[in-house]
Amino acid sequence: MTRVLGIETSCDETAASVVERGADGQPRILSSVVLSQIEEHAAFGGVVPEIAARAHVEALDGVIEAALMEAGVTLDEVDAIAATAGPGLIGGLIVGVTMAKAIAAAKNKPFLPINHLEGHALTARLTDHVDFPFLLLLVSGGHTQILHVAGLGKYERWGTTIDDALGEAFDKTAKLLSLPYPGGPNVEKAAAQGDPKRFAFPRPMKGEARLDFSFSGLKTAVRRAATELAPLSQQDIADICASFQKAVTETLSDRVARSLERFQTLHPEIAEPHLVVAGGVAANQAIRTELDRLCREHGFTLIAPPMKLCGDNAAMIAWVAVEQLDAGLAEPDSMAFAPRPRWPLDQSSAPVFGAGKKGAKA
């Protein structure tokens, strides 16, 4: 049996979790505690790094204690301590990594620095026992990528955003329309009351052979429509959100369809291939519905994490550590590992020409 305490502090959630793989080989989430900082950042319409780091410092010890209590274990009864070490906001990363190293040193346990993106990537193996290889669509506030996941630590990036990440586009649209923070869920909520055909927003890069994404032009089109209609009625806002969400969904559908075909060409031997969608934007129901339709059309099975595991959480961090420990991949000198605000999953991929920092490096 392998049991790990995981810590997540890469953005604006302070989280801790205890996850184990039992003697029967089955993964179990013994606890998952997530403390949101939404109220602290709401007045600013987005995450303020300094406030986030300070909140992590104040809350982390209590969150860890709550996770251990919920799991019914002590620090002596875990095999290792893991923490998100990147990518993310450097202040928050430092808090989590420092705490994890301190606990590991005090209890003479291994410390495992975990890539936040790998946590999202492998959540499907924690919840749905998905076998390698599989296709991954990673959509979050900082990342929009399509990756071929060949095995533990074996990731090949097929596509990335060349400007804004999808979650960032949702948040900026919400802020433009004066919708509450967090933006993504509120855009989705408003879209449910709107007409998705009212505005002919662009479908960036639709039809192109390359698998990259672009959302800056779509964001500009939303700003232009909102400016021309100002002052906006509630119905105007709903229609803009619905049209924006429809454009996003169709753009993802085009990019993903080409990825599914590429995966099938690469793996004709796999009778039941899987598309895994992960990251905070994976909670959007319109996107899930379209991806499910697309997968059924191409003979794939869509795997999406439970809603509580779509956003940032520590269970996914602890699980990656369990996988690494069981595979003998944990680094022996990890106590010297420094947090990385930029840490791509596929470190062999060259930055995309014209890409913003998030698209190119993270």
Protein Blocks (a to p, Z undefined) as FASTA:
>chain_A
ZZdddddffbmcccdddddddfkopacdfbdcdddfklmmmmnopacfklmmmmmmmmmm
mmmmmmmmmnopafklpcbdcddfbdcdfklmmmmmmmmmmmmmmnopacddddfklmmm
mmmmmmnopacddddddddfkbccddddfbghiacdfbdcfbbcfklmmmmmmmmnopac
dfklmmmmmmmmmcfklpccddehihiabfcdcfklmmmmmmmmmmmmpccdfklmmmmm
mmmmmmmmmmmmmmmmmmmmmmmmmmmmbmbdcdddedjklmpmklmmmmmmmmmmnopa
cddddfklmmgcfklmmmmmmmmmmnopacfklmmpccdfbacfblmbccdehiafklmm
ZZ
